[in-house]
Amino acid sequence: MNRSSRTAEPAASANGDGPGRESRQGKIACCSRGSGGKMWRDLGTPADSYYQVRPECSTDVPESKFRIKAGKTLSPRKWKSSFSPEGYLDIGKTLSRICRGGIHPSIRGEVWEFLLGCFDPNSTFEERDQIRQHRRVKYRMLKEECRQMFSLVGSGRFVTAPIITDDGQPIQDPIVLQQINLEENPESRTQENGFINGSHVEKHPNGHSTLSKKEIQWKLTLHQIGLDVVRTDRTLVFYEKQENLSKLWDILAVYALFDLDVGYCQGMSDLCSPMIIVLEDEADAFWCFVHLMRRLRGNFRGTERSVGVEAQLGKLASVTQVIDPKLHQHLETLGAGNYLFAIRMLMVMFRREFSFADALYLWEMMWALEYDPELYSVYEDSESAAANERSGGESRVRTRPKRHCGKFEREYQKNRGKNTAAAPLPISVFLVASVLKEKSSKLTEARGLDDVVQILNEVTGNIDAKKACTGAMKLHKKYLKKAKNT
């Protein structure tokens, strides 16, 4: 079995399912049971103990509501028992356990790789090991390609200031020179040997350095990645280490070259950060991030006139119009009918609305609910992926039992059978819609867009991830029923 995920080490472990440290409220609570009787209830272990917050930031972050509970949370023992001796995974059983109680942090990375389609559950241990080794080699090659163009990649350092101009000319800025640390890189000190600001360049006969359009496009993003890296999850102890900041920068820099159509956009660091925390191997974290971006890259693709996420905002507007027409009409009256106030929730998957641990719990529940057992095949087969993208995801042929699908995916398949023209709506849209529905009474009293933003800011740290997913599923059913009758 894959042993690449980062094993968390909070306090001494009392059993195989969680740290031995008592929760802030006590691990066991006594509650009343009828007349005079009492029963004991397991409050669980707070997930915060696995993702330590810097002491000086403890008052600035919400406490996690997610609790690791025996019998509910997918434990290392239950996860191991889900595999056959050869390595085939009973994914259906795993999905239901995740939706009940999330994933134990010590195995989170391993499970995420399946949820995101990195591996086929119908594969053996040996087959997955071969795929993993192949991907690690490929990542090293991609990283080396980047390093050849900019020597700081893989060096343990990164830049936060622009290194070239828009036309590819090097910027001789003191901050840049200091960050590149020329004293340790004498080969980048002069232009004569083909290195400028840590970058390999060629020269025209007229003496001007030239870079390809691809390289210019890539290098123009590197400082923005650096600026975002130092701001990402800065409350976590994990990012007090320079090596972890550099790892995050390296992965995002490599991805920006790997997917030039999208490159790097603000918000990606929030999506990538959890990957390097739950997966110790950098290459494994990179490919997990790549698979996540295959779901979300449409949100980051844009033109001069629009941003990709506007398509999902339009779907959110359509859903709200059906399930809460009064609220939708009021938002349009306020000039907020484009729903741009919800852009952050969709772009970074509620990272700012939840504590770190709760956001991860929300993600894995969403992925479990939306899980499609054909995900691996669609991603790995380039022809299938192209056909799937052209058809909006409707050309898939179901070859696995429905019990291997997530609950939300099963609803989609059921609805698609009745309406072949129906395009799938991601559960994230219904999650946002459920938040709007919950705050509907306040939002309908809002007098302007500022009021709307303020009301939605109040939900930060006050949403229960499991209740949010349950609410999203209910809204999904309600939407399908109402949309069918309209």
C-alpha positions as CSV (number, residue, x, y, z in Angstrom):
1,M,0.0,0.0,0.0
2,N,1.1,3.6,-0.6
3,R,3.2,4.8,2.4
4,S,3.9,8.2,0.9
5,S,1.5,10.3,2.9
6,R,2.8,12.4,5.7
7,T,2.2,10.7,9.1
8,A,1.1,13.3,11.6
9,E,2.7,13.2,15.1
10,P,0.6,15.3,17.5
11,A,0.9,13.7,20.9
12,A,1.3,10.2,22.2
13,S,-1.2,8.0,20.4
14,A,-3.7,6.2,22.6
15,N,-4.9,3.9,19.8
16,G,-4.6,3.5,16.1
17,D,-7.3,6.1,15.4
18,G,-6.0,9.3,16.8
19,P,-3.7,11.2,19.2
20,G,-3.9,10.5,22.9
21,R,-4.2,14.1,23.8
22,E,-7.6,14.9,25.3
23,S,-9.7,17.4,23.4
24,R,-10.2,20.9,24.8
25,Q,-13.6,19.8,25.9
26,G,-12.6,16.4,27.1
27,K,-12.7,13.3,25.0
28,I,-15.7,11.7,26.7
29,A,-18.8,13.7,27.8
30,C,-21.7,12.6,29.9
31,C,-25.1,13.5,28.7
32,S,-28.5,12.9,30.2
33,R,-30.5,9.9,29.2
34,G,-34.2,9.9,30.1
35,S,-35.1,10.1,33.8
36,G,-32.1,9.7,36.0
37,G,-30.1,7.6,33.5
38,K,-26.9,8.7,31.9
39,M,-24.9,7.7,28.8
40,W,-21.4,8.5,27.6
41,R,-20.8,10.2,24.3
42,D,-17.4,10.3,22.5
43,L,-16.7,14.0,21.6
44,G,-13.8,12.9,19.5
45,T,-10.3,14.3,19.1
46,P,-10.0,17.8,17.5
47,A,-8.2,17.7,14.2
48,D,-6.4,21.0,15.1
49,S,-3.8,18.9,17.0
50,Y,-2.5,17.6,13.6
51,Y,-2.1,21.1,12.1
52,Q,-0.5,23.2,14.7
53,V,-1.1,26.9,14.7
54,R,1.6,29.4,15.7
55,P,0.9,30.5,19.3
56,E,0.8,34.2,18.3
57,C,-1.9,33.5,15.8
58,S,-4.1,31.2,17.9
59,T,-6.7,34.0,18.6
60,D,-6.9,34.8,14.8
61,V,-8.0,31.5,13.5
62,P,-11.3,29.7,14.2
63,E,-11.3,26.4,16.2
64,S,-12.0,23.4,14.1
65,K,-15.4,21.7,14.5
66,F,-14.1,18.5,12.9
67,R,-13.6,15.7,15.4
68,I,-11.8,12.4,14.8
69,K,-14.3,9.9,16.2
70,A,-13.8,6.1,16.5
71,G,-16.3,4.2,14.5
72,K,-17.1,7.2,12.2
73,T,-13.8,8.6,10.9
74,L,-12.0,6.5,8.3
75,S,-9.2,5.1,10.4
76,P,-5.9,3.6,9.3
77,R,-7.2,0.2,10.3
78,K,-10.4,0.5,8.3
79,W,-8.5,1.9,5.3
80,K,-6.1,-1.0,5.3
81,S,-9.0,-3.5,5.5
82,S,-10.6,-2.0,2.4
83,F,-7.9,-3.5,0.2
84,S,-7.7,-7.0,-1.1
85,P,-4.4,-8.9,-0.7
86,E,-3.5,-7.8,-4.3
87,G,-4.4,-4.2,-3.6
88,Y,-7.8,-3.7,-5.1
89,L,-9.8,-1.1,-3.2
90,D,-13.4,-1.4,-2.2
91,I,-14.0,2.3,-2.9
92,G,-17.8,2.2,-2.2
93,K,-17.3,1.3,1.4
94,T,-14.6,3.9,1.8
95,L,-16.8,6.7,0.4
96,S,-19.6,6.1,2.8
97,R,-17.2,6.2,5.8
98,I,-15.7,9.4,4.6
99,C,-19.1,11.1,4.3
100,R,-19.9,9.9,7.9
101,G,-16.8,11.1,9.6
102,G,-14.0,12.2,7.3
103,I,-10.5,10.8,7.0
104,H,-7.9,10.3,9.8
105,P,-5.1,12.9,9.2
106,S,-2.4,10.2,9.2
107,I,-3.8,8.5,6.0
108,R,-5.3,11.6,4.4
109,G,-2.8,11.9,1.6
110,E,-3.2,8.2,0.6
111,V,-6.9,8.5,0.4
112,W,-6.9,11.8,-1.4
113,E,-4.9,10.3,-4.2
114,F,-7.8,7.9,-4.9
115,L,-10.5,10.6,-4.4
116,L,-8.8,12.9,-6.9
117,G,-8.3,10.2,-9.6
118,C,-4.6,9.8,-9.2
119,F,-5.0,6.0,-8.9
120,D,-7.6,3.5,-10.1
121,P,-9.2,1.6,-7.2
122,N,-9.3,-1.4,-9.5
123,S,-5.5,-1.6,-9.6
124,T,-2.9,-3.6,-7.6
125,F,-0.3,-2.4,-5.2
126,E,2.4,-3.2,-7.8
127,E,0.6,-1.3,-10.6
128,R,0.2,1.8,-8.4
129,D,3.8,1.6,-7.3
130,Q,4.9,1.6,-11.0
131,I,2.7,4.6,-11.8
132,R,4.0,6.5,-8.8
133,Q,7.7,5.9,-9.7
134,H,7.0,6.9,-13.3
135,R,5.3,10.2,-12.1
136,R,8.2,10.9,-9.8
137,V,10.6,10.6,-12.6
138,K,8.5,12.9,-14.8
139,Y,8.2,15.5,-12.1
140,R,12.0,15.5,-11.7
141,M,12.3,16.1,-15.4
142,L,9.8,19.0,-15.4
143,K,11.5,20.5,-12.4
144,E,14.9,20.3,-14.1
145,E,13.5,22.0,-17.2
146,C,12.4,24.8,-14.9
147,R,15.8,24.9,-13.1
148,Q,17.6,25.2,-16.5
149,M,15.6,28.4,-17.1
150,F,15.8,29.8,-13.6
151,S,18.4,28.5,-11.2
152,L,16.4,29.1,-8.0
153,V,14.0,26.3,-8.7
154,G,14.9,23.5,-6.4
155,S,17.5,25.6,-4.5
156,G,15.4,26.1,-1.3
157,R,14.9,29.8,-2.1
158,F,12.4,31.8,-4.2
159,V,11.8,35.3,-5.4
160,T,9.1,37.8,-4.5
161,A,10.2,40.6,-6.9
162,P,9.9,40.6,-10.7
163,I,13.0,39.1,-12.4
164,I,12.2,40.3,-16.0
165,T,10.3,43.0,-17.8
166,D,7.3,42.2,-20.1
167,D,9.6,42.0,-23.1
168,G,12.0,39.6,-21.3
169,Q,14.8,41.9,-20.3
170,P,16.4,41.1,-16.9
171,I,15.6,43.5,-14.0
172,Q,18.7,44.4,-12.1
173,D,16.9,45.1,-8.9
174,P,18.7,45.0,-5.5
175,I,15.9,42.9,-4.0
176,V,16.1,40.4,-6.9
177,L,19.8,40.2,-6.7
178,Q,19.7,39.6,-2.9
179,Q,17.1,36.9,-3.2
180,I,18.9,35.1,-6.0
181,N,22.0,35.3,-3.7
182,L,24.7,35.8,-6.3
183,E,27.5,35.0,-3.8
184,E,26.4,31.4,-3.8
185,N,25.8,31.4,-7.6
186,P,28.9,32.8,-9.2
187,E,27.8,31.5,-12.6
188,S,24.9,34.0,-12.6
189,R,27.1,37.0,-11.8
190,T,27.9,38.0,-15.4
191,Q,26.1,38.1,-18.7
192,E,29.1,36.8,-20.6
193,N,28.6,33.1,-19.6
194,G,24.9,33.1,-20.5
195,F,23.3,33.7,-17.1
196,I,21.4,36.8,-16.1
197,N,19.6,37.0,-12.7
198,G,19.9,33.2,-12.4
199,S,18.4,32.7,-15.8
200,H,20.0,31.0,-18.8
201,V,19.6,33.2,-21.9
202,E,20.8,33.3,-25.5
203,K,22.0,36.4,-27.3
204,H,21.3,38.0,-30.6
205,P,24.2,39.2,-32.7
206,N,23.3,42.7,-31.5
207,G,24.0,41.7,-27.9
208,H,20.4,41.8,-26.6
209,S,19.3,38.7,-24.6
210,T,16.3,36.9,-26.0
211,L,13.8,34.6,-24.3
212,S,11.0,32.5,-25.9
213,K,7.5,33.7,-25.4
214,K,6.9,30.6,-23.3
215,E,9.8,31.4,-21.0
216,I,8.8,35.0,-20.6
217,Q,5.2,34.1,-19.8
218,W,6.5,31.7,-17.1
219,K,9.1,34.0,-15.6
220,L,6.6,36.8,-15.2
221,T,4.6,34.7,-12.8
222,L,7.4,33.6,-10.5
223,H,7.5,36.6,-8.2
224,Q,3.7,36.6,-7.9
225,I,3.9,33.0,-6.8
226,G,6.5,34.0,-4.2
227,L,4.3,36.8,-2.9
228,D,1.4,34.4,-2.5
229,V,3.5,31.7,-0.9
230,V,4.6,33.9,2.0
231,R,0.9,34.8,2.6
232,T,-0.5,31.3,2.4
233,D,-1.5,29.5,5.6
234,R,1.0,31.8,7.5
235,T,-0.7,30.9,10.8
236,L,0.5,27.3,10.6
237,V,3.7,26.1,12.3
238,F,4.4,24.0,9.2
239,Y,5.3,27.2,7.2
240,E,7.7,28.5,9.7
241,K,10.3,26.3,7.9
242,Q,11.8,27.8,4.8
243,E,12.0,24.4,3.1
244,N,8.2,24.1,3.2
245,L,7.7,27.5,1.7
246,S,10.2,26.7,-1.0
247,K,8.5,23.4,-1.7
248,L,5.2,25.2,-2.2
249,W,6.9,27.7,-4.5
250,D,8.6,24.9,-6.5
251,I,5.4,23.0,-7.1
252,L,3.5,26.1,-8.2
253,A,6.4,27.2,-10.5
254,V,6.6,23.8,-12.1
255,Y,2.8,23.7,-12.6
256,A,2.8,27.2,-14.2
257,L,5.1,25.7,-16.9
258,F,3.3,22.4,-17.0
259,D,-0.1,24.0,-17.8
260,L,0.8,27.1,-19.7
261,D,-2.8,27.7,-20.8
262,V,-3.7,28.5,-17.2
263,G,-0.2,29.2,-15.8
264,Y,-0.4,30.6,-12.3
265,C,-3.3,32.6,-10.8
266,Q,-3.9,33.9,-7.3
267,G,-5.8,31.4,-5.2
268,M,-3.8,28.4,-6.5
269,S,-1.5,28.5,-3.5
270,D,-4.5,28.0,-1.2
271,L,-5.4,24.9,-3.1
272,C,-1.8,23.5,-3.3
273,S,-0.8,24.2,0.3
274,P,-2.8,21.2,1.8
275,M,-1.2,18.9,-0.7
276,I,2.3,19.4,0.6
277,I,1.1,19.1,4.1
278,V,-0.6,15.8,3.7
279,L,1.8,14.2,1.2
280,E,5.4,14.2,2.2
281,D,6.9,13.4,-1.2
282,E,7.0,16.6,-3.4
283,A,6.3,14.8,-6.6
284,D,3.3,13.0,-5.2
285,A,2.0,16.4,-3.9
286,F,2.5,17.9,-7.3
287,W,0.5,15.2,-9.1
288,C,-2.3,15.4,-6.5
289,F,-2.4,19.1,-7.2
290,V,-2.5,18.5,-10.9
291,H,-5.5,16.2,-10.5
292,L,-7.3,18.8,-8.3
293,M,-6.6,21.5,-10.9
294,R,-8.2,19.3,-13.6
295,R,-11.4,19.8,-11.8
296,L,-10.9,23.5,-11.1
297,R,-8.8,24.8,-13.9
298,G,-11.8,26.1,-15.8
299,N,-12.3,28.6,-12.9
300,F,-8.9,30.1,-13.6
301,R,-9.0,30.2,-17.4
302,G,-10.0,33.6,-18.6
303,T,-10.0,36.0,-21.5
304,E,-9.6,39.8,-21.7
305,R,-13.3,40.1,-21.0
306,S,-14.1,37.4,-18.5
307,V,-12.8,35.1,-15.8
308,G,-13.5,31.3,-16.1
309,V,-15.2,31.2,-12.7
310,E,-18.0,33.5,-14.1
311,A,-19.5,30.4,-15.6
312,Q,-20.0,28.8,-12.2
313,L,-21.3,32.1,-10.8
314,G,-23.9,32.0,-13.6
315,K,-24.9,28.5,-12.5
316,L,-25.1,29.7,-8.9
317,A,-27.4,32.5,-10.0
318,S,-29.6,30.0,-11.9
319,V,-29.8,27.7,-8.8
320,T,-30.6,30.5,-6.5
321,Q,-33.3,31.8,-8.8
322,V,-35.0,28.4,-8.7
323,I,-34.7,27.6,-5.0
324,D,-35.0,31.1,-3.6
325,P,-36.5,33.5,-6.2
326,K,-37.1,36.2,-3.6
327,L,-33.4,36.4,-2.6
328,H,-32.3,36.3,-6.3
329,Q,-34.6,39.1,-7.2
330,H,-33.3,41.2,-4.2
331,L,-29.7,40.6,-5.2
332,E,-30.4,41.7,-8.7
333,T,-32.1,44.8,-7.4
334,L,-28.9,45.6,-5.4
335,G,-26.8,45.2,-8.6
336,A,-25.3,41.9,-7.2
337,G,-27.0,39.6,-9.7
338,N,-23.6,38.6,-11.1
339,Y,-22.9,36.9,-7.8
340,L,-19.3,38.2,-7.8
341,F,-19.4,38.3,-4.0
342,A,-19.2,34.5,-4.0
343,I,-16.1,34.3,-6.2
344,R,-13.7,33.6,-3.4
345,M,-15.8,30.6,-2.1
346,L,-15.7,28.9,-5.5
347,M,-12.1,29.8,-6.5
348,V,-10.4,28.5,-3.3
349,M,-13.1,26.0,-2.3
350,F,-14.1,27.6,1.0
351,R,-10.5,27.8,2.4
352,R,-11.2,31.3,3.9
353,E,-14.6,30.3,5.4
354,F,-13.3,27.4,7.4
355,S,-10.4,26.6,9.7
356,F,-7.6,24.7,8.0
357,A,-8.7,21.3,9.4
358,D,-12.4,21.9,8.6
359,A,-11.6,23.0,5.0
360,L,-9.8,19.7,4.5
361,Y,-12.7,17.8,6.0
362,L,-15.1,19.7,3.7
363,W,-12.9,18.9,0.6
364,E,-12.8,15.2,1.2
365,M,-16.6,15.0,1.8
366,M,-17.2,16.9,-1.5
367,W,-14.8,14.6,-3.4
368,A,-16.4,11.5,-1.8
369,L,-19.9,12.7,-2.7
370,E,-18.9,13.5,-6.3
371,Y,-16.6,10.5,-6.8
372,D,-16.7,8.9,-10.2
373,P,-14.9,5.5,-10.5
374,E,-14.1,6.3,-14.1
375,L,-12.1,9.4,-13.0
376,Y,-8.7,7.8,-13.4
377,S,-9.4,6.5,-16.9
378,V,-10.7,9.8,-18.0
379,Y,-7.7,11.7,-16.7
380,E,-5.1,9.2,-17.9
381,D,-6.5,8.6,-21.4
382,S,-5.8,11.9,-23.3
383,E,-8.3,11.0,-26.0
384,S,-11.0,10.3,-23.5
385,A,-10.1,13.5,-21.6
386,A,-10.4,15.6,-24.8
387,A,-13.7,14.0,-25.7
388,N,-15.0,14.5,-22.2
389,E,-14.0,18.2,-22.2
390,R,-15.7,18.8,-25.6
391,S,-18.9,17.2,-24.4
392,G,-19.0,18.9,-21.0
393,G,-18.4,15.6,-19.2
394,E,-21.5,13.8,-20.7
395,S,-19.7,11.2,-22.9
396,R,-18.7,8.9,-20.0
397,V,-19.8,5.3,-20.2
398,R,-20.6,3.7,-16.9
399,T,-18.7,0.4,-16.4
400,R,-18.5,0.2,-12.6
401,P,-21.3,-0.5,-10.2
402,K,-23.2,2.5,-9.0
403,R,-22.3,1.8,-5.4
404,H,-18.7,2.8,-6.4
405,C,-20.0,6.3,-7.2
406,G,-20.4,9.1,-4.7
407,K,-24.0,10.0,-3.6
408,F,-24.0,13.2,-5.5
409,E,-22.6,11.5,-8.6
410,R,-25.4,8.9,-8.4
411,E,-28.0,11.6,-8.3
412,Y,-26.4,13.2,-11.4
413,Q,-26.4,9.8,-13.2
414,K,-30.1,9.3,-12.2
415,N,-31.1,12.7,-13.4
416,R,-29.0,12.4,-16.6
417,G,-31.0,9.3,-17.4
418,K,-34.2,11.4,-17.5
419,N,-32.7,14.4,-19.1
420,T,-29.8,13.8,-21.4
421,A,-29.4,17.5,-22.0
422,A,-28.7,18.2,-18.3
423,A,-25.1,19.4,-17.7
424,P,-23.6,18.5,-14.4
425,L,-23.4,21.1,-11.7
426,P,-20.6,20.7,-9.2
427,I,-21.5,20.3,-5.5
428,S,-19.5,23.5,-4.7
429,V,-22.3,25.5,-6.4
430,F,-24.9,24.0,-4.1
431,L,-22.6,24.5,-1.1
432,V,-22.5,28.3,-1.8
433,A,-26.3,28.2,-2.5
434,S,-26.9,26.5,0.9
435,V,-24.9,29.3,2.6
436,L,-27.0,31.9,0.8
437,K,-30.2,30.1,1.7
438,E,-29.2,29.9,5.4
439,K,-28.5,33.7,5.4
440,S,-31.5,34.5,3.2
441,S,-33.4,36.5,5.9
442,K,-30.4,38.8,6.5
443,L,-29.5,39.0,2.8
444,T,-33.0,40.1,1.8
445,E,-32.7,43.0,4.2
446,A,-29.3,44.1,2.8
447,R,-29.3,47.7,1.4
448,G,-26.3,47.4,-0.8
449,L,-23.4,45.2,-1.9
450,D,-21.3,46.1,1.1
451,D,-24.0,44.7,3.4
452,V,-24.0,41.5,1.3
453,V,-20.3,41.1,1.7
454,Q,-20.4,41.8,5.4
455,I,-23.1,39.3,6.0
456,L,-21.2,36.6,4.2
457,N,-18.0,37.5,6.0
458,E,-19.8,36.6,9.3
459,V,-20.0,32.9,8.3
460,T,-16.2,32.5,8.5
461,G,-15.5,30.0,11.2
462,N,-19.2,29.5,11.9
463,I,-20.1,26.8,9.3
464,D,-20.2,23.1,10.1
465,A,-18.7,21.3,7.1
466,K,-20.9,18.2,7.4
467,K,-24.1,20.2,7.8
468,A,-23.0,22.3,4.8
469,C,-22.7,19.2,2.6
470,T,-26.0,17.8,3.9
471,G,-27.6,21.1,3.1
472,A,-26.0,21.1,-0.4
473,M,-27.4,17.6,-1.1
474,K,-30.9,18.7,0.0
475,L,-30.8,21.8,-2.2
476,H,-29.6,19.7,-5.1
477,K,-32.6,17.5,-4.9
478,K,-34.9,20.5,-4.5
479,Y,-33.4,22.2,-7.5
480,L,-33.7,19.1,-9.7
481,K,-37.4,18.7,-8.7
482,K,-38.2,22.4,-9.2
483,A,-36.2,22.7,-12.4
484,K,-38.0,19.6,-13.8
485,N,-41.4,21.3,-13.2
486,T,-40.5,24.6,-14.8
